[in-house]
Amino acid sequence: MEFFRIKKDIPFMRHALILNAVSALTFVLAVFFLFHKGLHLSIEFTGGTVMELTYSQPANIDGIRKTVEDIGFADNQIQSFGTAQDVLIRLPAKKGVSSSQQSETVLNALKATNPDVQLKRTEFVGPQVGEELAHDGLMALLFVIVGIVIYLAIRFEWKYAIAAIIANLHDVVIILGFFAFFQWEFSLTVLAAVLAVLGYSVNESVVVFDRVRETFRDRKYGKLATPDVLNHAITSTISRTIITHGSTEIMVLSMLIFGGPTLHYFAAALTIGILFGIYSSVFVAAALAMWLGVKREDLIKPIKEKDETEGAVV
């Protein structure tokens, strides 16, 4: 399906050096903020108090969040849990304050506004659990990266695999850089968004590289140089890119605007990742493949001519 078709190829590769210099600068800034400021990790990684409450009527999440913030727990996670009457509250650990003291303070404040609230359970999540989650998250990211490299190397060629994974890691690091710079809370849901972006971005690279392979194999384009082949492949997939990414971005922006605090950072990570995913697939992955020296012979193996004397007995 195509909304439109561009008849003349856009010379993307002509500006590859400048655009990749901008990309490299953005990447360096993201790495700098990651090391300088670090990520603002949620209590799922740092440890804290978990409370499960129940109300006789559907809970007012916004009202509960305001009450908890007013008593000094600004870094909190509050969400519905199971039913509309059940609420899960996560509070970061504080020095000199025990988990029971935290839960008692919060419960008293909530009972002042709604006496019907009942505490179902409270528990302390230790830092060692957070370290295990962080380790498991990094391992999940590593396995995804290795899997993508193997898949692309088998489907295309190692040069394409290297170009695509560098471009996709570029997206991931920039997302993390945004979270470090603005000190947005990095939680398990944000980690899930990062992994989703990694898979989403590689899909765009695969589409472009598939069109590159088709162009190389098409005799009509047999005399085109590699930069021209890449330009044609990217230009011919623009309509598909607009449809796919446009519809996805509409859905993600809806979550960002109307999803509330629970989905806010998840949607923010996806929004950043999708926008930079388009950029990296066109200007980073394709340009890196060109600079790595991809050529027609990488995807089309030459046919060996049969020797007429082969097998002859002298």
C-alpha positions as CSV (number, residue, x, y, z in Angstrom):
1,M,0.0,0.0,0.0
2,E,1.3,3.4,-1.0
3,F,-0.1,6.9,-0.4
4,F,2.2,8.3,-3.0
5,R,5.2,7.3,-5.1
6,I,8.3,9.5,-5.6
7,K,9.5,9.0,-9.1
8,K,13.0,10.6,-8.7
9,D,15.3,9.1,-6.1
10,I,16.2,11.4,-3.2
11,P,20.0,11.7,-2.8
12,F,20.1,10.7,0.9
13,M,23.7,9.4,0.8
14,R,25.0,12.7,-0.6
15,H,24.4,14.2,2.9
16,A,25.3,11.1,4.9
17,L,28.5,12.5,6.3
18,I,26.9,15.7,7.7
19,L,23.8,13.9,9.1
20,N,25.9,11.2,10.7
21,A,28.2,13.8,12.3
22,V,25.0,15.3,13.9
23,S,24.0,11.8,15.0
24,A,27.5,11.1,16.5
25,L,27.3,14.4,18.4
26,T,23.9,13.5,19.8
27,F,25.2,10.0,20.7
28,V,28.2,11.5,22.6
29,L,26.0,14.0,24.5
30,A,23.7,11.1,25.5
31,V,26.7,9.1,26.8
32,F,28.0,12.1,28.6
33,F,24.7,12.7,30.5
34,L,24.5,9.0,31.3
35,F,27.9,9.1,33.0
36,H,27.5,12.6,34.4
37,K,24.0,12.5,35.8
38,G,23.1,8.8,35.6
39,L,19.6,7.3,35.4
40,H,17.0,8.1,38.0
41,L,16.1,4.5,38.8
42,S,12.7,3.6,40.2
43,I,12.2,1.7,43.4
44,E,12.0,-1.5,41.4
45,F,15.8,-1.2,41.0
46,T,16.7,0.7,44.2
47,G,14.4,-0.9,46.7
48,G,11.5,0.6,48.8
49,T,8.1,0.0,50.3
50,V,5.2,-1.7,48.5
51,M,1.7,-1.1,49.8
52,E,-1.6,-2.7,48.6
53,L,-4.7,-0.9,49.6
54,T,-8.4,-1.5,48.9
55,Y,-11.4,0.9,48.8
56,S,-15.1,0.3,49.1
57,Q,-15.6,2.4,45.9
58,P,-13.4,2.8,42.8
59,A,-10.3,4.6,43.9
60,N,-9.4,8.1,42.8
61,I,-5.8,7.5,41.7
62,D,-5.1,11.2,41.1
63,G,-6.4,12.1,44.5
64,I,-4.3,9.4,46.2
65,R,-1.2,10.5,44.3
66,K,-1.7,14.1,45.4
67,T,-2.1,13.1,49.0
68,V,1.0,10.9,49.0
69,E,3.0,13.7,47.3
70,D,1.8,16.3,49.9
71,I,3.2,14.3,52.8
72,G,6.7,14.2,51.2
73,F,6.8,11.2,48.9
74,A,7.2,12.8,45.5
75,D,8.9,9.9,43.9
76,N,6.1,7.4,44.1
77,Q,4.4,4.9,41.8
78,I,0.6,4.6,42.2
79,Q,-1.6,2.5,40.0
80,S,-4.7,0.4,40.0
81,F,-4.1,-3.2,40.9
82,G,-6.5,-5.9,39.7
83,T,-9.7,-4.1,40.2
84,A,-10.8,-0.4,40.3
85,Q,-11.0,-0.6,44.2
86,D,-7.5,-2.0,44.7
87,V,-4.4,0.3,44.6
88,L,-0.7,-0.5,44.6
89,I,1.7,2.1,46.0
90,R,5.4,2.0,45.7
91,L,7.5,4.3,47.8
92,P,11.3,4.8,47.6
93,A,13.4,3.9,50.7
94,K,14.4,6.9,53.0
95,K,17.3,7.0,55.3
96,G,16.3,6.8,59.0
97,V,12.7,5.8,58.2
98,S,11.6,2.2,58.3
99,S,9.2,0.6,55.9
100,S,6.5,0.2,58.6
101,Q,6.8,3.9,59.4
102,Q,6.5,4.9,55.8
103,S,3.4,2.7,55.3
104,E,1.8,4.0,58.6
105,T,2.3,7.6,57.6
106,V,0.8,7.1,54.1
107,L,-2.1,5.1,55.5
108,N,-3.0,7.7,58.1
109,A,-2.9,10.5,55.4
110,L,-5.2,8.5,53.1
111,K,-7.6,7.6,55.9
112,A,-7.9,11.3,56.7
113,T,-9.4,11.8,53.2
114,N,-11.2,8.5,53.0
115,P,-11.8,6.5,56.2
116,D,-12.9,3.4,54.1
117,V,-9.4,2.6,52.9
118,Q,-7.9,-0.6,54.2
119,L,-4.3,-1.9,54.1
120,K,-4.2,-5.4,52.6
121,R,-0.4,-5.9,52.7
122,T,2.9,-4.0,53.0
123,E,6.4,-5.3,52.3
124,F,9.9,-4.0,51.9
125,V,11.7,-4.6,48.6
126,G,15.4,-4.7,49.3
127,P,18.2,-3.3,47.1
128,Q,19.4,-6.8,46.3
129,V,16.1,-7.5,44.5
130,G,16.7,-4.3,42.5
131,E,20.2,-5.4,41.6
132,E,18.9,-8.7,40.3
133,L,16.3,-6.9,38.2
134,A,18.9,-4.6,36.8
135,H,21.1,-7.6,36.0
136,D,18.2,-9.5,34.3
137,G,17.3,-6.4,32.3
138,L,20.8,-6.0,31.0
139,M,21.0,-9.7,30.1
140,A,17.7,-9.4,28.3
141,L,19.1,-6.4,26.3
142,L,22.3,-8.3,25.5
143,F,20.4,-11.4,24.3
144,V,18.2,-9.2,22.1
145,I,21.3,-7.5,20.5
146,V,23.1,-10.9,19.9
147,G,19.9,-12.4,18.4
148,I,19.4,-9.4,16.0
149,V,23.1,-9.6,14.9
150,I,22.8,-13.3,14.2
151,Y,19.5,-12.9,12.3
152,L,20.7,-10.1,10.1
153,A,24.0,-11.8,9.4
154,I,22.1,-14.9,8.2
155,R,19.4,-13.1,6.3
156,F,21.7,-10.6,4.6
157,E,25.5,-10.3,5.3
158,W,27.7,-9.4,8.2
159,K,28.2,-5.8,7.0
160,Y,24.4,-5.2,7.1
161,A,24.3,-6.8,10.6
162,I,27.0,-4.5,11.9
163,A,25.4,-1.4,10.4
164,A,21.9,-2.2,11.7
165,I,22.9,-3.0,15.2
166,I,25.1,0.1,15.6
167,A,22.1,2.2,14.3
168,N,19.7,0.5,16.7
169,L,22.0,0.8,19.7
170,H,22.3,4.5,18.7
171,D,18.5,4.7,19.3
172,V,18.7,3.0,22.7
173,V,21.6,5.1,24.0
174,I,19.8,8.3,22.9
175,I,16.6,7.2,24.8
176,L,18.7,6.6,27.9
177,G,20.4,10.0,27.4
178,F,17.1,11.8,27.4
179,F,16.1,10.0,30.7
180,A,19.5,10.9,32.2
181,F,19.4,14.6,31.1
182,F,15.8,15.2,32.3
183,Q,16.1,12.8,35.3
184,W,12.9,11.0,34.3
185,E,12.2,7.9,36.3
186,F,13.6,4.8,34.7
187,S,11.4,1.8,35.6
188,L,10.8,-1.7,34.3
189,T,8.1,-0.4,32.0
190,V,10.6,2.0,30.5
191,L,13.1,-0.9,30.1
192,A,10.3,-2.8,28.2
193,A,9.8,0.2,26.0
194,V,13.6,0.3,25.2
195,L,13.5,-3.4,24.2
196,A,10.4,-2.7,22.1
197,V,12.2,0.2,20.3
198,L,15.2,-2.1,19.6
199,G,13.0,-4.6,17.8
200,Y,11.0,-1.8,16.1
201,S,14.0,-0.1,14.8
202,V,15.6,-3.2,13.4
203,N,12.4,-4.0,11.5
204,E,12.7,-0.7,9.7
205,S,16.4,-1.5,8.8
206,V,15.3,-4.9,7.5
207,V,12.7,-3.3,5.2
208,V,15.3,-0.9,3.8
209,F,17.9,-3.7,3.4
210,D,15.3,-6.0,1.7
211,R,14.7,-3.2,-0.8
212,V,18.5,-2.8,-1.3
213,R,18.7,-6.5,-2.1
214,E,15.8,-6.4,-4.5
215,T,17.4,-3.4,-6.3
216,F,20.8,-5.1,-6.6
217,R,19.1,-8.2,-8.1
218,D,17.0,-6.1,-10.5
219,R,18.7,-6.0,-13.9
220,K,17.1,-2.6,-14.6
221,Y,19.4,-1.1,-11.9
222,G,22.4,-3.2,-12.7
223,K,24.6,-0.1,-13.5
224,L,23.7,1.8,-10.4
225,A,26.5,2.5,-7.9
226,T,26.0,1.4,-4.2
227,P,25.1,5.0,-3.0
228,D,22.5,5.2,-5.8
229,V,21.1,1.8,-4.9
230,L,20.7,2.9,-1.2
231,N,19.0,6.1,-2.3
232,H,16.5,4.2,-4.5
233,A,15.8,1.7,-1.7
234,I,15.1,4.4,0.9
235,T,13.1,6.5,-1.5
236,S,10.9,3.6,-2.6
237,T,10.1,2.7,1.1
238,I,9.2,6.2,2.2
239,S,5.4,5.7,1.7
240,R,5.5,2.6,3.8
241,T,7.5,4.3,6.5
242,I,5.0,7.2,6.7
243,I,2.1,4.8,7.0
244,T,3.7,2.5,9.6
245,H,5.5,5.0,11.8
246,G,2.7,7.6,11.5
247,S,0.0,5.2,12.7
248,T,2.2,3.9,15.5
249,E,3.2,7.4,16.6
250,I,-0.5,8.5,16.8
251,M,-1.1,5.6,19.2
252,V,2.0,6.3,21.3
253,L,1.2,10.0,21.5
254,S,-2.3,9.1,22.6
255,M,-0.8,7.1,25.5
256,L,1.6,10.0,26.3
257,I,-1.1,12.6,26.4
258,F,-4.1,10.7,27.8
259,G,-2.4,7.7,29.5
260,G,-1.7,9.4,32.8
261,P,1.4,9.2,35.0
262,T,1.5,5.4,34.9
263,L,2.1,5.3,31.1
264,H,3.8,8.6,30.7
265,Y,7.5,7.6,30.7
266,F,6.7,4.4,28.9
267,A,5.1,6.4,26.1
268,A,7.9,9.0,26.2
269,A,10.5,6.3,25.6
270,L,8.6,4.9,22.7
271,T,8.0,8.3,21.2
272,I,11.7,9.2,21.3
273,G,12.7,5.7,20.1
274,I,10.3,5.7,17.1
275,L,11.4,9.2,15.9
276,F,15.1,8.4,16.2
277,G,14.4,4.9,14.8
278,I,13.3,6.4,11.5
279,Y,16.3,8.7,11.4
280,S,18.8,5.9,12.2
281,S,17.4,3.5,9.7
282,V,17.8,6.0,6.9
283,F,20.8,8.0,7.7
284,V,22.8,5.8,10.1
285,A,22.3,2.1,9.1
286,A,22.3,2.8,5.3
287,A,25.3,5.1,5.5
288,L,27.3,2.7,7.7
289,A,26.5,-0.2,5.2
290,M,27.8,2.0,2.4
291,W,31.0,2.9,4.3
292,L,31.6,-0.7,5.2
293,G,31.8,-1.4,1.5
294,V,28.6,-3.3,0.7
295,K,28.3,-4.3,-2.9
296,R,26.2,-6.3,-5.3
297,E,28.5,-9.4,-4.9
298,D,27.7,-9.5,-1.1
299,L,24.1,-10.5,-1.9
300,I,24.4,-12.0,-5.3
301,K,27.0,-14.7,-5.6
302,P,28.6,-14.9,-9.1
303,I,27.7,-18.0,-11.0
304,K,30.7,-20.1,-11.9
305,E,30.9,-21.1,-15.5
306,K,31.0,-24.8,-16.1
307,D,34.3,-26.0,-17.5
308,E,33.6,-27.9,-20.8
309,T,36.5,-30.2,-20.1
310,E,35.4,-30.9,-16.5
311,G,35.2,-34.7,-16.0
312,A,36.7,-35.5,-19.3
313,V,39.1,-38.4,-19.4
314,V,42.4,-37.8,-21.2
